[in-house]
């Protein structure tokens, strides 16, 4: 294989290539070898081009790698953590486009040609003036409504479940409520089957519980093939496992389970930083041990499952009350570790219940089953409550944020004689509409609303300011009056079908709208 | 979080003999709770066993309908909240209703967001003339039902569609053996560490041959870290020689077919190449480790701080050579994610907005055109308001034909306005309302007292007769 003499020179001494000043090639980067080692290179651009002598990436390669690295840094948490993913998508795909749309839909038009203030202005001054004028005409009320609604609704999907389960974790079963229900059942039934041999009179002191738990974890990890095999030294440079190697995997798991149970009990007594660090180290050791084992002993079969371990659990399909049958289940090492930590809280609850006089008559398996059923029932209760309350909060949130009685987005496109907004409408004569749309409202809606409130502070049905565009007349609801309970058309009540949830109180503004609508010049005394 | 066991409620199991000493009603309640949290498995059982969906012929349309129902109800039945993770560096474990609890998410999003917004749009769509403006309601339905469905069902689809493209372009296996979903970055990191020759050979056999060769060719993935060249040129030269040798060792693999069968036929070549390649990677890592350790000691002496801290920092700048394929797979998955994200951005974010805007304006243009060019009188229903073609109105004729004209809304409104004026703060001109007792006769005085200008935007049905037209 021909090797370019340039490769032996330091980068700084290499000659510059044509095009480096345009950023196409990094200064000092060696020429690409044009000679291909394989035939595929000559025919197919996508085929492997093998044998390039470059060991420094070109500028383009570097840029490509940097951007991919950045993307991987963003997308790794986004794809592996639904909360992060949904918030990123929410921000870019919901907040930004919807808020901008809300601001621009129903915005007053601005025509620079008709603006006398623009005369003589050029360049940035002109642009600034234009942008300012356009900004003044944005549909701010609609934008505010949209912003509150969207920004609050995404996080609320997670806030209440988090709060609720945080509270739940302090109650019965503690962290065991976080376990998947099938896993909890498998663990508890396997544990119960093992505890069958333990006499009911035996107590549940911490020391005794430690013994049971150690035996239980040893049983879970008692896969015979794993146990017998010698332990492999990991190749990781900074390995947690390297310091805790044992002759066989069986011995390692045994000593590891003792340390884990001791550490969890220690954390119950005093959650020190040291104990937490030990727990983290135990997690790393376990995961590393599982991965190393799979890579060395099951590289073909466990491909793409290097992080999974076979756990010896009760086979719920074959086991009966008389006979317990076990089988190996593949579980992720991280998940398994997390489940063991949660399981510790379960056994703590069982131990606490063992001491209760009312439960003295139960043997160990039945006591375990009782705790499991209670935890499951509570979890179902937490879940239903969480979902219902979050849904109710979200429904209320929509009402809070969309508190206007009219849809501001359509303020320039009113249908059927609505005067929800005393603003220039498309129904108005063209000349007047143009005049209104080219000049911004004389004051903001908020100012108008305040002014209206100041003028008529105690009157819910007070009118807006006639002639002032943007007067939110229908912001105020008419008080309920049974006589005026229906909408009025041309002075006569209109029969309408009642809609559940729609009361005269929430038909915002029609009563006052009818007041405007009853324009003296138009009213002909009804149709009769 | 994986759910390791399939649950078949029809089968007896060990737990059946245990009742925990609970009363029958408590036992019933706990069974109900368990059934609720595993409703998806009951759904599967119902469709597969009770309805016998799998036994139906593949061309049977009932099977398709059933499968769709099973899929939707199966998603809805996932209520078991099992994902608790930290996010954004906040030291709180958030409860994330996804995976096994996607049904909860569906309830919260469809009812709490889509339904609530559509309902609010419906409620506030009532116009003064009694008609209902449903544009906001339909806006909300089109936008939210679509985008929520994509949130729940579409993210995985976007990921896997583009990952297939990435697989071909980067020559890597992103789905695993017969996998339906894309492997996560963590899975790729775990899987792609070339710790020994057997793992290397497994990668060659499982569709990663092209990727391995390209990664070895690509200087960024298997190249010389800049830091090594800057600090220790002699060590850099040694590493360069090893990298070149590594490439040389791999070159015969280029000719092999990617099919597993052919890989097995060339077992000897694959095994020998893998052994040699991993041996070289091991040598590179020995050099790399010695460099990192010596550099960490030097930095600790110069800058202070613990050697371990410097070691950790340098570890990121000079990655291990056994991990070069990990970097390659992770980096080559990211463009697929970007494309998927952009697709979602358009589909969730912009498409419904553009569509809604276009649709609303189109509907409004239709409405305007109908108003300007009303239908002929013959087409109208008998009891139609002549000023609003197409609008059916039912009048309380029995009451109004026999009594003087009474407009029920006015007295209340008028009195309220008078109350406002009585406060003495209002400069509002007093509106002149028709008296409920004597009816109303239009006069010039009334018009000047409160002129119905377009700024007041009185209803178009009056505008048709307005002298200001």
Interface residues (C-beta under 8 A of the other chain):
Chain A: X1 X3 X7 X10 X11 X37 X38 X40 X46 X48 X49 X50 X51 X52 X53 X54 X55 X56 X57 X61 X62 X64 X65 X68 X69 X71 X72 X75 X76 X77 X78 X79 X80 X81 X82 X83 X84 X85 X86 X87 X88 X89 X92 X93 X94 X96 X97 X98 X101 X105 X149 X153 X157 X158 X161 X162 X164 X165 X166 X178 X179 X180 X181 X182 X183 X185 X186 X188 X189 X192 X193 X234 X235 X236 X237 X238 X291 X292 X295 X296 X299 X300 X303 X304 X306 X307 X311 X313 X314 X316 X317 X319 X320 X321 X324 X329 X330 X331 X332 X335 X338 X359 X361 X362 X365 X366 X367 X368 X369 X370 X371 X372 X373 X374 X376 X377 X379 X380 X381 X382 X383 X384 X386 X387 X390 X391 X392 X393 X394 X395 X397 X398 X399 X402 X404 X405 X406 X407 X409 X410 X413 X414 X415 X416 X417 X418 X419 X420 X421 X422 X423 X424 X425 X426 X427 X428 X429 X432 X433 X436 X454 X455 X456 X457 X458 X459 X460 X461 X462 X463 X465 X466 X467 X468 X469 X478 X479 X481 X483 X484 X486 X487 X488 X489 X490 X491 X492 X493 X494 X495 X496 X499 X501 X502 X506 X507 X508 X509 X510 X511 X512 X513 X514 X515 X516 X517 X518 X519 X520 X521 X522 X523 X525 X526 X527 X528
Chain B: X1 X2 X3 X4 X5 X7 X8 X11 X12 X13 X14 X15 X16 X17 X18 X19 X20 X21 X22 X26 X27 X29 X30 X32 X33 X34 X36 X37 X38 X79 X80 X81 X82 X83 X84 X85 X87 X88 X92 X93 X94 X95 X96 X97 X98 X99 X100 X101 X104 X105 X107 X108 X109 X111 X112 X113 X115 X116 X117 X119 X120 X121 X122 X123 X124 X125 X126 X127 X128 X129 X130 X131 X133 X135 X136 X139 X147 X151 X155 X159 X169 X171 X176 X177 X179 X183 X184 X185 X186 X187 X190 X191 X193 X195 X196 X198 X199 X201 X202 X205 X206 X210 X213 X214 X217 X218 X219 X220 X221 X223 X224 X229 X233 X240 X243 X244 X247 X248 X250 X251 X254 X255 X282 X285 X288 X289 X292 X311 X312 X315 X320 X322 X330 X331 X332 X333 X334 X335 X337 X338 X341 X344 X345 X348 X349 X350 X353 X357 X360 X361 X364 X367 X368 X385 X387 X388 X391 X393 X394 X395 X396 X397 X400 X401 X405 X407 X408 X409 X410 X412 X413 X416 X417 X419 X420 X423 X425 X426 X427 X428 X429 X431 X432 X433 X434 X439 X440 X442 X443 X446 X447 X450 X452 X453 X454 X455 X456 X457 X458 X459 X460 X461 X462 X463 X465 X466 X467 X468 X469
